[in-house]
Amino acid sequence: MTTERNEPEFDPRVGFAAERTLLAWIRTGLALMGFGFVVARFGLFLREIAVAEHAIAHNNTRMSFWVGTGLIVLGVIVIGSAAVQHITIMRRFARHEIWQPKVSLLGLALTGVLVCVGVILTGYLVISQP
């Protein structure tokens, strides 16, 4: 007497794809954090150059600090959200739930924030042009 299971078997390729997606989000978060660090320290770099050349230091270095810090925080949020999303998806697969593809809220949110940051920085550069 053989018993048939109605549950679909877990395809390991699905798990590997979910892991690749997690790693892609981690790379994105790390890139945001690295870029944020560079932006935050750019103001310090400008001040050091001004001191070395005995020029007047710009007082606008606070913006680079806050934009850079914001990008670092955004990178941390992206990595944390990706981990939560990965755990949720893997638990659904473990329960043999059918996964319905849907819009990536994490991707859309990140896109929206980065578009806003880009528009703000572009406006700042246009306004502060000498």
GIUR-V867209 format. One record per backbone hydrogen bond with DSSP energy under -1.0 kcal/mol. NH is the residue of the N-H (numbers start at 1). CO is the residue of the C=O. Records with the same first field share a line. If there is no record, write none. Layout:
NH=CO, CO
This chain:
14=11
16=12
17=13
18=14
19=15
20=16
21=17
22=18
23=19
24=20
25=21
26=22
27=23
28=24
29=25
30=26
31=27
32=28
33=29
34=30
35=31
36=32
37=33
38=34
39=35
40=36
41=37
45=41
46=42
47=43
48=44
49=45
50=46
51=47
52=48
53=49
55=50
65=61
66=62
67=63
68=64
69=65
70=66
71=67
72=68
73=69
74=70
75=71
76=72
77=73
78=74
79=75
80=76
81=77
82=78
83=79
84=80
85=81
86=82
87=83
88=84
89=85
90=86
91=87
92=88
93=89
94=90
95=91
96=93
97=92
108=104
109=105
110=106
111=107
112=108
113=109
114=110
115=111
116=112
117=113
118=114
119=115
120=116
121=117
122=118
123=119
124=120
125=121
126=122
127=123
128=124
